[in-house]
Each structure stands twice: as C-alpha cells, then as structure tokens.
C-alpha cells in the first residue's frame, strides 16, 4: 500500500502496473490481484467536466503537485514499542487512519466508542482481544464526544470516566455558559426540579441497570 501523495507515476503494462514513487523507487504490481487501478478512474476536467475512464484505455497517470491548501489535519507521529525494538516516525493505524481527525473505533462494555486520534496519548495492548487507551489533555479546538454511559462523574471542568481516566475540559459547550441547566425528575413528584448550571458543583452518574439500554 502507498498513499497517492507518495506516487509520481502509474503505468499500465499488460498484466502488470508499474508504480513509480517520488523517491524514484519503481514497483511492478499484479494488476489482477488487488489493484485500485482497475476499479476505474474519474477525472474532474476543467473543460469537459466529470470524465469516467475505463482502465483499459489508460496508458499512464502522472500525479502532479497538489495545489495550495488551507489548514489540514496533522499526520500521526509517535513511537511504536515492540519486541524487536522501538520505532519512531509517522504512524498509520489499521493501514488507513493516518491524520489527527481520523477516529479510533472500538467497543466497551457500555457500547460502541469513537475517539479522534488527536485526543489520544497512547494505545497499549491489554489482552489478546482488548487494549487500554489513554486520553491526552485536550487541545484547543478538539471536541470530545463521549456517551454518558461511560461517564462516572462531572465536576466542571473535570470529567471522570468509569475506567478512572480523568479529562480536564474547557468550560465550553455542555460545560459552558450555553448550558441552560438541569431538570431532575424525583420519584413521586409530578414536576421536575430545575437547577441552573451555574449552581452545579458535581454530578455523579450511576451505571445503567443490568439489561437496560445504555
């Protein structure tokens, strides 16, 4: 696998596809094994509009430098520790996710969970079928989306997960002035009690009853 940003040229050569990287390295691939080249090519032409091309009509694809872009997500960079030693450099997770806005998708006892990679500090193997994920201190502009079933307590600006992990978040969104407050439905009362958010010091959330939906 190679990202298109690393490729300079793709050439059709019968049963092979020659891929030349920007480094000058050339690789001959079997185009009938698993070739994106033969899935078809679509070109957005400035004069003709959208043009779909059958791969059998294509001889060469030259990949030119990308036009100037605005703010783009940063590439994942870190250290991978293995029995063979430590390796530091750019990281690509599951052969696809490689920038901060990509998401780590998994399941906990409470259900599915999605976390952006730019909110993570580390991922460590815990057992054969589980991993321990440590969240990083949030940076400005990063939004957390955490199901309430995973939260043990909220004491603004700190949120504690059931795993024991603590997040210190900015007083914005649900923790900021935009929050109008809370309605508390007390057993035996017809009307809920209203508590302004500015009066809330701490909220402890009980785990959902066994067998109920999270």
N, C-alpha and C positions, 0 to 999 in steps of 0.2 A: 504494500500500500504506500502511496505517496500523495501528498497534498498537491493540488494543482499549482499552488504558489511556488512549488519546488521544481516544476516541469517547464522546460523550454520548448520541446517539440514532441509531437506524437505522429508516427508514420505507419501507414498500413503496408505490410509486406507479406501478402498472401495469408498463410496461416499464422503469421506472427504479427505482433505490434511492437515496433521499436519505440521506446520511451527514452528521450534524452533529457537528463536533469540539467539544471542551471550550472551545476558543478562540472558538467562535461561528461559525467558517467552515463553510458548508454546501456539499456537493458532490453533484451528481446523476450517478450511475453507471449504465451499461448493465448491467442485471442478468443479461442473457443472454450476455454476453461472458465474463467470468471472475468470477463472484460467489460468494463464500463463503456469502452469504445463502441461496442456493438449494441448498446442499448439505445442508440440514436443520438443525434446531436441537434440542438436547437440554437440558431443564431439570431440575435436581435440586430438586424441590419438597419443602418440609419436611413437608407433609401427604400429598401424593399419591405421593411417591417420584419415580422417574425418569419423565419425560414427554417423548416424542418428538413434535415438531410439524412438519407439512409447511409449507414456506414460504408456500404459497398461503393458509394460514389465518392468517398473521401480518400484522398491520397496523403495529405499532410495537414496537420493542425499546428500553427505557430502561436504560442502563447506570449502575448506582449505584456510589457509592464502595466500594472494596474494604474488607472487614473487616480489623482489625489483624493483621499478620503478624509472624512471628518473624524470625530472621536470613534475609536474602535476598541473592542474588548482586548484586554491584555492576554498574552499567551500564558498558559500554566507553566510555572517553573518551580522546581523543587528537587528534593533528594529522595531517591528510592533505595531502601536498605534491603539487601538480600543476603543469602548465604554466600554468594560469590563476591560480596563487597557492596560498597555504596556507589551509586551513580547519580550525578548531579547534572541537570540540564533541563531542556524543555520537556514537558510531560504530556502524553496523550493517553487519556483514560479509555479503556474498552475500545481502542482503535478508532474512536470518533471524537469524544469530548476533549477539547484542547484549549479553550478560552474560558475566562472567568465567568461569563454569563451562561455557559453550559451547566447542566444540572446533574447531580448525582441522584439516582433514583433507587429507592430501596423500600423495604418493608420492616416495620417494627411490630411489636405485639399489639399495638393500638391501630395499625393500618399502614397504608402507603405513606411515604415521605419523600419529598423532593427538596434538595438543597443546592443552591448555586455554589459552584466551586470557589468563587471568590469570597465565600463566607466560611470556608473550612481551613483549619490549621493542619490537621493530619488525618490519615486513614490507616488503621492498623488491623491486621488480621487477628481476630479474637478466637475463632474456632474454624472448623472446616467449612461451616456454612454461615458464618457471621463475621462482622467487622465492627470495630469501635471507631466512631467518627467524633473528632474533637472540633468544635466550632471555634472560629477565630473571633477576636474582638471586632465588632462591625466597623467598617469604614464608612465615611460619609457617602451617601448616595446608594448604599446597599440596603435592599429591603428583605426582611425575613418574612416567610410565610410558614407559620408553624401551627398545626392543628391543636385545638385546645386540649384534646385527649392526651397530648404529650407534655402538657404544662402542669407542674405541681403547684407553683405559686407565682404571684405577680406582686412585686413591691417596687413600684416605679422608682428609678428606671431599670431595675433588675428583674429579669425573668428567669425562674429556675425550672429546668426540665425534670421529668421523672427519672431520668438517668443520673441526675445530680449535677449536670452541666449548668453553669450559670452564664447568662448573657446580660451584658450591660448595654442597653439600647438608648438611643437618643429619645428625648421627650417629644416625639412626633407621632403622627398617625393615631393609632389606638391608645398610645401613651401620652399624647399631647393635648393641647387645648381644644382640638377638634372633637375630642370625645365628650359627648354631652352628659355622660353619667351612666349609672347602672339601675336596672329595675330588679328588685329582689322579691321573688314570689314565695311568701311564707306560708307554710301549711296551715289551713284553717282560716285564712284571710282571703276575702274576695278581691281586694285591690292590692297591687304590688307596692312595695316601698321604693321610693326614688332616692338615690344617693348621688349627689353631684360628684363628678370625677375628682374635683379639687379636694374633696373630703376623704377620698380613699387612700389609705396607707398601705394596705396589703390585702390580697385576695388569695385564699387557699382553695385549690380546686380538688375535689375528691375524684378518685378514679371512677370511670363509668361502671355501673353494676355488671357483674358477670352475665354474659349472654345478651347484653343490650348493645345497640349500635353505638359506635364511637362518635 
